Amino acid sequence: MRTREHVLIVGGGIAGLALAAHLGRSTQVTLVEERPERAGAGTVLALWRGGRDALDTIGVGERVRATALPVEGGGLRSADGRDLVELRDRDQRLWFTPRPDLVAALEAAVPPSVTRLTRLVTDPRALAAEVGADLVVGADGVRSAVRQHTFEGSAPVVTDWIALRGHRPGPPERAATEWWGPGGLFGVTPGPQGAAWFCAVRADHRDAPLERDEALALARGHFGDWDPRVGEVLTAVGDEADVQRILVAPRLPSYADDGVVLIGDAAHATSPNVGRGANEALEDAVVLADLIHRRGTKGAPLAFSRRRRVRGRTLQLAGAAGLRVATSRRGARLRDTALRLVP
Ligand SMILES: Cc1cc2nc3c(=O)[nH]c(=O)nc-3n(C[C@H](O)[C@H](O)[C@H](O)COP(=O)(O)OP(=O)(O)OC[C@H]3O[C@@H](n4cnc5c(N)ncnc54)[C@H](O)[C@@H]3O)c2cc1C
């Protein structure tokens, strides 16, 4: 282990905090975040086995588990509310964790030896030279400045979709339910303020404004003739929603370049319908920290890319294909077939 090596992590979201927490105990780390107050914003995240194992490795699994919201079942519904697939999760394979709680747990695990800077990074290599870092880790999300500075033409891919999400006040929701139909998908899950909801809806004009009121009106118009349970949620949320255009990371030749490595959404942001981005970010952090321990900052980046890139690309393709099946007219026929097959 090379304790005198110095790693600069750009981005203090889930990937950056997890890496700082895991690596910072043994390696000199500088963590730069533009807007620390925003890192914990959001509703809930589905945490799967791989993400939970990573949290255990980092040492915060128990803390995160303590605030996780139970899921007693749920399923997949067609737009008009018919059951497509019923989910029973007696083994608690899935948790829904309030994002602020996850971020707070990771924050608390970052050792005091980690140097924290608050600034927008525009030239990562210049900052690395300034702080004396041997390796820059781009953990700066789908718009990654580190990626765009390192790989020419690697701007994020702008999709035809927007995502809305928020809290639905009211009685606690125990089920995780998704509705799939032409041009959109809608979901409700357990949430810290009753329930959390999200939806993706097609908004073809990529430069269309993302004003919250317009996006909510678009969603209400789109889902207006779906299962009444969807409409009830959209009524209950009033004018509260977080709105964003769905961006994905471009296909990259590698996650590593001389003195630079990308993790989390910076490397492989996928459409959020797969519900795995945060899980992958956590796994990336653990894998990279372990490789830095074993191979040092020179050998780790390429080894990391070899180990994680196929998986990242597979998830991106699965996300795009899943969104197509969930929301296309052909998908509707597949859903009907599934309905006939489900006993
Ligand atoms: C609607 C929606 C629902 C989702 N649901 C799930 C789910 O259920 N389960 C799941 O696993 N994932 C889910 N995801 C995906 C998940 O949120 C992301 O994959 C995850 O947040 C990625 O973490 P990250 O740390 O790589 O990037 P980010 O969370 O984007 O963090 C990047 C950080 O870098 C900082 N930063 C950016 N640029 C700079 C710069 N130049 N200088 C300094 N700092 C910078 C940002 O301020 C930010 O804090 C969802 C995403 C969306 C949009």
PDBQT file of the ligand as one rigid body, heavy atoms in Angstrom, charges set to zero:
ROOT
HETATM    1  C1  LIG A 401     -35.310  10.474 -11.207  1.00  0.00    +0.000 C 
HETATM    2  C2  LIG A 401     -34.120   9.628 -10.767  1.00  0.00    +0.000 A 
HETATM    3  C3  LIG A 401     -34.341   8.496  -9.966  1.00  0.00    +0.000 A 
HETATM    4  C4  LIG A 401     -33.257   7.687  -9.589  1.00  0.00    +0.000 A 
HETATM    5  N1  LIG A 401     -33.498   6.588  -8.808  1.00  0.00    +0.000 NA
HETATM    6  C5  LIG A 401     -32.465   5.770  -8.480  1.00  0.00    +0.000 A 
HETATM    7  C6  LIG A 401     -32.677   4.605  -7.653  1.00  0.00    +0.000 A 
HETATM    8  O1  LIG A 401     -33.787   4.290  -7.221  1.00  0.00    +0.000 OA
HETATM    9  N2  LIG A 401     -31.597   3.816  -7.344  1.00  0.00    +0.000 N 
HETATM   10  C7  LIG A 401     -30.353   4.120  -7.802  1.00  0.00    +0.000 A 
HETATM   11  O2  LIG A 401     -29.408   3.374  -7.510  1.00  0.00    +0.000 OA
HETATM   12  N3  LIG A 401     -30.107   5.230  -8.549  1.00  0.00    +0.000 NA
HETATM   13  C8  LIG A 401     -31.128   6.063  -8.906  1.00  0.00    +0.000 A 
HETATM   14  N4  LIG A 401     -30.895   7.178  -9.658  1.00  0.00    +0.000 N 
HETATM   15  C9  LIG A 401     -29.520   7.458 -10.121  1.00  0.00    +0.000 C 
HETATM   16  C10 LIG A 401     -28.656   8.074  -9.040  1.00  0.00    +0.000 C 
HETATM   17  O3  LIG A 401     -29.283   9.227  -8.500  1.00  0.00    +0.000 OA
HETATM   18  C11 LIG A 401     -27.301   8.446  -9.653  1.00  0.00    +0.000 C 
HETATM   19  O4  LIG A 401     -26.815   7.366 -10.401  1.00  0.00    +0.000 OA
HETATM   20  C12 LIG A 401     -26.289   8.767  -8.559  1.00  0.00    +0.000 C 
HETATM   21  O5  LIG A 401     -26.695   9.924  -7.867  1.00  0.00    +0.000 OA
HETATM   22  C13 LIG A 401     -24.904   8.969  -9.162  1.00  0.00    +0.000 C 
HETATM   23  O6  LIG A 401     -24.019   9.416  -8.172  1.00  0.00    +0.000 OA
HETATM   24  P1  LIG A 401     -22.700  10.188  -8.573  1.00  0.00    +0.000 P 
HETATM   25  O7  LIG A 401     -22.030  10.509  -7.286  1.00  0.00    +0.000 OA
HETATM   26  O8  LIG A 401     -21.982   9.447  -9.609  1.00  0.00    +0.000 OA
HETATM   27  O9  LIG A 401     -23.208  11.522  -9.277  1.00  0.00    +0.000 OA
HETATM   28  P2  LIG A 401     -24.003  12.739  -8.667  1.00  0.00    +0.000 P 
HETATM   29  O10 LIG A 401     -24.976  12.267  -7.647  1.00  0.00    +0.000 OA
HETATM   30  O11 LIG A 401     -24.518  13.515  -9.821  1.00  0.00    +0.000 OA
HETATM   31  O12 LIG A 401     -22.905  13.595  -7.897  1.00  0.00    +0.000 OA
HETATM   32  C14 LIG A 401     -21.956  14.390  -8.597  1.00  0.00    +0.000 C 
HETATM   33  C15 LIG A 401     -21.497  15.499  -7.675  1.00  0.00    +0.000 C 
HETATM   34  O13 LIG A 401     -20.442  16.217  -8.326  1.00  0.00    +0.000 OA
HETATM   35  C16 LIG A 401     -20.608  17.610  -8.135  1.00  0.00    +0.000 C 
HETATM   36  N5  LIG A 401     -19.999  18.274  -9.273  1.00  0.00    +0.000 N 
HETATM   37  C17 LIG A 401     -20.394  18.184 -10.568  1.00  0.00    +0.000 A 
HETATM   38  N6  LIG A 401     -19.572  18.873 -11.362  1.00  0.00    +0.000 NA
HETATM   39  C18 LIG A 401     -18.626  19.436 -10.545  1.00  0.00    +0.000 A 
HETATM   40  C19 LIG A 401     -17.498  20.247 -10.789  1.00  0.00    +0.000 A 
HETATM   41  N7  LIG A 401     -17.152  20.612 -12.027  1.00  0.00    +0.000 N 
HETATM   42  N8  LIG A 401     -16.751  20.668  -9.730  1.00  0.00    +0.000 NA
HETATM   43  C20 LIG A 401     -17.071  20.272  -8.471  1.00  0.00    +0.000 A 
HETATM   44  N9  LIG A 401     -18.136  19.480  -8.188  1.00  0.00    +0.000 NA
HETATM   45  C21 LIG A 401     -18.899  19.062  -9.219  1.00  0.00    +0.000 A 
HETATM   46  C22 LIG A 401     -22.131  17.790  -8.079  1.00  0.00    +0.000 C 
HETATM   47  O14 LIG A 401     -22.488  18.977  -7.375  1.00  0.00    +0.000 OA
HETATM   48  C23 LIG A 401     -22.586  16.518  -7.358  1.00  0.00    +0.000 C 
HETATM   49  O15 LIG A 401     -22.667  16.686  -5.963  1.00  0.00    +0.000 OA
HETATM   50  C24 LIG A 401     -31.943   8.015 -10.013  1.00  0.00    +0.000 A 
HETATM   51  C25 LIG A 401     -31.728   9.162 -10.795  1.00  0.00    +0.000 A 
HETATM   52  C26 LIG A 401     -32.790   9.960 -11.172  1.00  0.00    +0.000 A 
HETATM   53  C27 LIG A 401     -32.545  11.202 -12.014  1.00  0.00    +0.000 C 
ENDROOT
TORSDOF 0
